[in-house]
Amino acid sequence: MLLLRRAASAAALLVTVLPVTIASPAHAAADAASACPPPASVPLDAEQSRLADARTTALVERGGLGDFVRRFPAALCTTRNPAETGRLLDAWGEALWQASVRRAQGQRPGGDLAPGDDRPLYWARLGMTAALARWQPEFTVDRAALRARFEDASRGLTGNAFRTAPGVRRIFISGFDPFGLDAEIRRANPSGSAALQLNGRRVTLADGSPAEIRAVVLPVRYADFDAGMVERAFTPHLTAGPAAADIITTVSQGYPGIFTLEDWAGRARSADPYPDNARALSGGTRERPVTAPGLGPGPEFIRTTLPADAVTAAVQTPYPVLLNSDVTEIPAGGTAPVDRTDGPTPGSRAVAGGGGGYLSNEVAYRSNRLRAELAPHLPGGHLHTPVLTGLPSDPQALTGPEFERNESAITAEVRAVLEHAAVRR
């Protein structure tokens, strides 16, 4: 069992189906599966409950990740204590992440969906967390802690280090899961797709110098932000050492037809009644914004330090790239929210940044609050992509040519933005 992580990492690189070696490191998975109690009939959470829609299974299968979901329950039954279970979840999570990255970059065959589609990873992960919830071990486990380990590993937070090389700039970005799935379960998120397609890529910056991109994909869930996932993702890249980045930017889906660099991130949550993927609310509204639990000290608004002028001057096709200086604030001495197009005024309280009062604004605030504390010299900010459109009108059709073209075009332009933003200045 001590070789579990090493075996999984090697398998993720060398096989195209599943890291079979991690399913039975000490005894046969088939024997364990036969001895494992049947899955418990437990209520799933709101996000997992969407797995009842057959289209979610089709997205996993057509993305070539079905074996992860099918074999995971038997793999859980091979573990004999909580420590073994934790190591197995690390290994399977990292293997799922690496398989999804390799698939997105055309290095792992399987399924007929476009390689850059981020939805197979999302739904496979949920299927595996549902199996974890139903698992009945013969020993006591902390399911919340185990799920957190699996979530981190399957989102690129672990086992995803920069390859150190002299003179290579290091770019660290985050994307997001699909969201708004109660309205349209087929939705994807172009920021998550870009993260998968760009993770580990060596690119040439606008000045001809080399750079490497590393990425994570974050959940659209307030609870994970409250538990410090953003800080876990970004802190290693903002402290001295081989993991340190030269530039950071968070990425999320934003407005129709345009990219926006957000000039300001606000400290508040104010998106209710719009829920997250777990159907949870933030507790904050436009009239009564709230501060997220556990958020460290910082100003009401944080301004981007990305080179917005250089980016907007150089990248404008196929989508315009604009600097967005809009904010909503409660002015000093006031009680009502005011919308502004020229940034905040002194002494005001944040209601919303340019990215609103939802998690895209919050990831920008959290990551750049850390940047200002740990590495204030680094460029950092937030990029909103255009809304990904083009799903076929037939609700059973999971993809189509327009959808795939738009997804590819958005990722290509995210890359172009990074190639101009990361130039040493």
C-alpha positions, 0 to 999 in steps of 0.5 A: 500500500505504500506504493499506492500513489506511485502506482497511480501516477505511473498508470495515469501517464501510461494507460488509456483506460484506468489505473488498474494497479491501484484497484488491487495493490495487496489483494484482489479487487474482485475478492474485496468487492464480493466481501464488501457490503452492498451500497447503502441507500443513503440520500445524495446531496443536491448536486449528486441527485442530478446524476439521476438524469441519464444524460449525465451518465452519457456524458461520462461514457462518451468522454471515455471516463466510465471505467473510473465510476464503474471500478471505484466502488470495488477499489474502495472495498480493498482498503482496510483502514482509514489511512489506506482509504485516504491514500486510495482517494488521493491516487484515484483523484489524481488519476482522474485529473490526469486522465481528463487533462490528457483527454482534453489535450488529445493524448488519451483516446476514448469516447466521441465527445470533443476532447476539450469538453469539461463535462465528463470530468465533472459528472465522473467526479460526482458519480465517484463521490456518490459511490463514496457516500454509499460505501459501507466500510467495516471501520469508522471513516470521516466521509467529509474529510475523505471527500475533501481529499478526493475533491482536491486531488481530482481538481488539480490541487495535488500532484500538479507541480510546475516542471522547474526549468530556468527562464520559464515563466510560471502561470497559475490559473483556476477555472470552474465547474459547470453551473446553472444545471437545474435550468440546463443539465447539459451546460459546460463551463469554458473556464474549466475546459480552458483549465484542462486544455492548458494545464501543463502546457508550455507556451511562447509568450508575446515577447518570445520567452517560454512559459508553463501553465498550471491550472485547477478547476474549482467547484461552484459551491459556497461550502468549499470556499468557506472551507478554504479550497481557494486558499489551498489551491493558491497558497503554494503558488504564492510562496517561495519555492519550486511551486511559486508562480510568476503570475496568477489569474482566476477565470470564469464564465461571464458575459455573452460575446465578450471577454472582460478583465475585471478591474475590481474584486469586491469582498462581499457576497450578494448574489441571492436568490441565485444558488450554487450547485448544491442549491445553497444560498450565500446569505447576501443580497444586493441590499444586505451584502455579507462577508464570507465565513473565514475570509482573512482581513483585507480591503473592501475592494482589490484592484487587478495588477494584470497588464490590462492595457497590454492585453486589450491592445493585443487580443481582440479576436474572435471576441473583444477583450474589455477592461470592466471597471464596474462595481456596486458599493454602499458609499461611506455614510450611506445605506443603499447600494450604488452602481458605478462604472469607474470603480469604488469611492473611498470608505465605501462598502463592497456589494459587488465587484465587476464580476458581481457578488457570486463565486467568480468575484469571490475567487478573484477576491480570495486569490488576490487578497492572498497575493497582496499578502504573500507576493504583492509584486506578482501580477494577478486578477480575474478574466471572464470568458464569454458565455459558451453557446451552441448547444443543439435545440434537441435536449437529448443532443449532448454536443454539436459543431457550433458548441465545440467550435465556440469552446475551442475558440474561447480556450484559444483566446484565454491562451492568447490573453495569458501569452500577453499578460505573462510577459515580464515587465 
